[in-house]
């Protein structure tokens, strides 16, 4: 395993003139697809462990959401055409070949998805507002065989890479916290009109930060345009109060600026998600593994959600890279920015990446910190064979 500790080039993101950060909230169609994929992977993993003693090969990371149609109006509305959610991928469907014990993949895909959806979108009728379908087949012989070869140390299921960075900038923290706050239980209790489909775009120019928020408002909880306007004002005040606790930089908040009250146009939804009326979704089109979309940072197009938690490096290496940069920043707080890139080679043990590159920004002596960074990287990579436990217990943020 090659570990290269290098000095980063260019200006650290928080010091650049412009920064752009985005987050799609838990009710966004793309985020719903990510969660559908990961929840199915978790449920399959749990079943495999219960019946076979270990996780079996699966990659259920292909989910498509086709938006429905609705008629939302102040004080009411209904879903006319249901949302269509298709879960697809590959999974071992027979656990015990001697007794032909069939894995209830379809049951998990439909019933488990319906279960968590009802919790995440309480205004969605999971029995009538959404159709849940699945097309999941057995895995290819070579990938299933590769999965079974590495019993003690799994073999990489793909040639891919993971990336991460630390620490988060104030803009990144603001965007993450803004969506989290608007979707928090106590916010919903105070403002039941706010749906779960919340998108936040943070733009910093110089020292000034602008938060652009798109918040789906639930029509049945909003009686008229006056109450709608009150909710818009409440969201703005809530986020402005939050911002002063995070940064001294001036923060401006705009909410639902596509509205046109004079034309009777408002962001109203019956269910709390834009998926009810024509907004489609797909795994991997939303947040990266740290919960953000950051064009000024290194990113991978890999969708971590739904990939098997044992050997798919497109999932595990993103978590490993995140742990490395967080540990390096913790041990060396003078560093202004740390990036980590880890690349695999299919078929090789996951503990033997083809290369690891850790980039350091700040006033530091590479020769003095190199040993520490290499030690941290070695320690994190050595624990990868057991990282699947954290995925099954939902300990890692993946979108």
Long-range contacts (C-beta under 8 A, 24 or more apart in sequence): 1-351, 1-352, 1-353, 1-355, 1-356, 1-381, 2-354, 2-355, 2-356, 3-355, 3-356, 3-357, 3-358, 3-373, 3-374, 3-377, 3-378, 4-355, 4-356, 4-357, 4-358, 5-358, 5-360, 5-366, 5-369, 5-370, 5-373, 5-374, 6-357, 6-358, 6-359, 6-360, 6-366, 7-359, 7-360, 7-361, 7-366, 8-337, 8-339, 8-359, 8-360, 8-361, 12-336, 12-337, 12-361, 12-362, 13-169, 13-296, 13-297, 13-337, 14-169, 14-170, 14-171, 14-336, 14-337, 15-336, 16-296, 17-205, 17-206, 18-203, 18-204, 18-205, 18-296, 19-169, 19-171, 19-202, 19-203, 19-204, 19-296, 20-201, 20-202, 20-203, 20-204, 20-294, 20-295, 20-296, 21-169, 21-171, 21-172, 21-174, 21-175, 21-201, 21-202, 21-203, 21-292, 21-293, 21-294, 22-175, 22-199, 22-200, 22-201, 22-202, 22-292, 22-293, 22-294, 23-175, 23-176, 23-178, 23-179, 23-199, 23-200, 23-287, 23-291, 23-292, 23-293, 24-199, 24-286, 24-287, 24-293, 25-179, 25-182, 25-183, 25-196, 25-197, 25-198, 25-199, 25-200, 26-120, 26-179, 26-183, 26-196, 26-198, 27-120, 27-121, 27-183, 27-195, 27-196, 27-197, 27-198, 27-216, 27-272, 27-273, 27-275, 28-197, 28-198, 28-199, 28-273, 28-274, 28-281, 28-286, 29-65, 29-67, 29-197, 29-273, 29-274, 29-275, 29-279, 29-280, 29-281, 30-281, 30-282, 30-283, 30-285, 30-286, 30-287, 31-281, 31-286, 31-287, 31-399, 32-65, 32-85, 32-117, 32-120, 32-273, 32-275, 32-281, 33-63, 33-64, 33-65, 33-85, 33-281, 33-282, 33-283, 33-285, 33-286, 33-305, 34-63, 34-283, 34-284, 34-286, 34-287, 34-303, 34-305, 34-306, 34-398, 34-399, 35-116, 35-120, 35-305, 35-399, 36-63, 36-85, 36-87, 36-113, 36-283, 37-61, 37-62, 37-63, 37-87, 37-89, 37-283, 37-303, 37-305, 37-306, 38-304, 38-305, 38-306, 38-398, 38-399, 39-112, 39-113, 39-116, 40-87, 40-108, 40-109, 40-112, 40-113, 40-306, 41-305, 41-306, 41-307, 41-308, 41-309, 41-391, 42-391, 42-392, 42-394, 43-108, 43-112, 44-91, 44-103, 44-105, 44-108, 45-308, 45-309, 45-388, 45-391, 45-392, 46-392, 47-103, 47-104, 47-108, 48-92, 48-95, 48-103, 49-392, 51-95, 51-96, 51-101, 52-95, 52-96, 55-308, 55-309, 55-310, 55-388, 55-392, 56-91, 56-92, 56-95, 56-147, 57-90, 57-91, 57-92, 57-139, 57-143, 57-144, 57-147, 57-148, 57-157, 57-308, 58-89, 58-90, 58-91, 58-92, 58-139, 58-308, 59-89, 59-90, 59-91, 59-139, 59-157, 59-306, 59-307, 59-308, 59-312, 60-87, 60-88, 60-89, 60-90, 60-91, 60-136, 60-306, 61-89, 61-283, 61-284, 61-303, 61-305, 61-306, 61-307, 62-87, 62-88, 62-89, 62-283, 62-306, 63-87, 63-88, 63-281, 63-282, 63-283, 63-306, 64-88, 64-280, 64-281, 64-282, 64-283, 65-275, 65-280, 65-281, 65-282, 66-280, 67-274, 67-275, 67-276, 67-277, 67-278, 67-279, 67-280, 67-281, 68-129, 68-130, 68-275, 68-276, 68-277, 68-278, 69-276, 69-277, 69-278, 70-269, 70-270, 70-271, 70-276, 70-277, 71-270, 72-219, 72-268, 72-269, 72-270, 72-276, 72-277, 73-219, 73-268, 74-219, 74-222, 74-223, 74-224, 74-225, 74-227, 74-228, 74-266, 74-268, 75-219, 75-220, 75-222, 75-223, 75-224, 76-219, 76-220, 77-219, 77-220, 77-268, 77-270, 78-270, 79-125, 79-128, 79-129, 79-270, 79-271, 79-276, 82-128, 82-129, 82-130, 82-131, 83-129, 83-130, 83-131, 83-275, 83-276, 84-130, 84-131, 84-133, 85-113, 85-130, 85-131, 85-132, 85-133, 86-133, 86-134, 86-135, 87-113, 87-132, 87-133, 87-134, 87-135, 87-136, 88-134, 88-135, 88-136, 89-136, 89-306, 90-136, 90-137, 90-138, 90-139, 90-140, 90-143, 91-136, 91-137, 91-138, 91-139, 92-138, 92-139, 92-144, 93-136, 93-137, 93-138, 105-134, 105-136, 106-134, 106-136, 109-134, 109-136, 110-134, 120-196, 121-196, 121-271, 121-272, 121-273, 122-272, 123-195, 123-218, 123-220, 123-270, 123-271, 123-272, 124-271, 124-272, 124-273, 124-276, 125-271, 129-271, 129-276, 146-311, 146-346, 146-347, 147-308, 147-310, 147-311, 150-311, 150-349, 150-350, 152-385, 153-349, 153-350, 153-351, 153-385, 154-310, 154-311, 154-349, 154-350, 154-385, 155-311, 155-346, 155-347, 155-348, 155-349, 155-350, 156-311, 156-313, 156-344, 156-345, 156-346, 156-347, 156-348, 156-349, 156-350, 157-307, 157-308, 157-311, 157-312, 157-313, 157-346, 158-312, 158-313, 158-314, 158-344, 158-346, 159-343, 159-344, 159-345, 159-346, 160-300, 160-302, 160-312, 160-313, 160-314, 160-317, 160-343, 160-344, 161-300, 161-302, 161-313, 161-317, 161-341, 161-342, 161-343, 161-344, 162-289, 162-300, 162-302, 162-313, 162-314, 162-316, 162-317, 162-318, 162-319, 162-320, 162-321, 162-341, 162-342, 163-298, 163-299, 163-300, 163-318, 163-321, 163-339, 163-340, 163-341, 163-342, 164-289, 164-290, 164-318, 164-321, 164-322, 164-324, 164-325, 164-339, 164-340, 165-297, 165-298, 165-325, 165-337, 165-338, 165-339, 165-340, 166-322, 166-325, 166-326, 166-328, 166-329, 166-337, 166-338, 167-329, 167-337, 167-338, 170-209, 170-246, 170-247, 170-249, 171-202, 171-204, 171-209, 172-202, 172-292, 172-294, 173-246, 173-247, 174-202, 174-209, 174-211, 174-242, 174-243, 174-246, 174-247, 174-251, 175-200, 175-201, 175-202, 175-211, 175-292, 176-291, 176-292, 177-242, 177-246, 178-202, 178-211, 178-213, 178-239, 178-242, 181-238, 181-239, 181-242, 182-213, 182-215, 182-235, 182-238, 182-239, 187-238, 190-234, 191-231, 191-234, 191-235, 192-218, 192-221, 193-217, 193-218, 193-221, 193-222, 193-227, 193-228, 193-231, 194-218, 194-231, 194-235, 195-269, 195-271, 195-272, 195-273, 196-272, 196-273, 197-269, 197-272, 197-273, 197-274, 197-275, 204-249, 207-249, 207-250, 208-249, 208-250, 208-251, 208-252, 209-243, 209-247, 209-249, 209-250, 209-251, 209-252, 210-251, 210-252, 210-253, 210-254, 211-239, 211-243, 211-251, 211-252, 211-253, 211-254, 212-254, 212-257, 213-239, 213-253, 213-254, 213-255, 213-256, 214-255, 214-256, 214-258, 214-267, 215-255, 215-256, 215-267, 216-267, 216-268, 216-269, 216-272, 216-273, 216-274, 217-256, 217-266, 217-267, 217-268, 217-269, 218-268, 218-269, 218-270, 218-271, 218-272, 219-268, 219-269, 219-270, 220-270, 222-268, 225-261, 225-266, 228-266, 228-268, 229-261, 232-256, 232-259, 286-399, 287-399, 288-318, 288-399, 289-318, 289-319, 289-322, 289-397, 289-398, 289-399, 290-322, 290-397, 291-397, 291-399, 297-339, 298-339, 298-341, 304-398, 304-399, 305-398, 305-399, 309-387, 309-388, 309-391, 309-392, 310-388, 311-350, 313-342, 313-344, 313-350, 313-353, 315-391, 315-398, 316-350, 316-384, 316-387, 316-388, 317-342, 317-343, 317-344, 317-353, 318-398, 319-387, 319-390, 319-396, 320-380, 320-381, 320-384, 320-387, 323-380, 324-356, 324-358, 324-376, 324-377, 324-380, 325-358, 327-376, 327-380, 328-358, 328-360, 328-372, 328-373, 328-376, 331-372, 331-376, 332-360, 332-364, 332-369, 332-372, 334-362, 334-363, 334-364, 335-360, 335-361, 335-362, 335-364, 336-361, 336-362, 337-361, 337-362, 340-377, 342-381, 350-384, 350-385, 351-381, 351-382, 351-384, 351-385, 353-381, 356-381
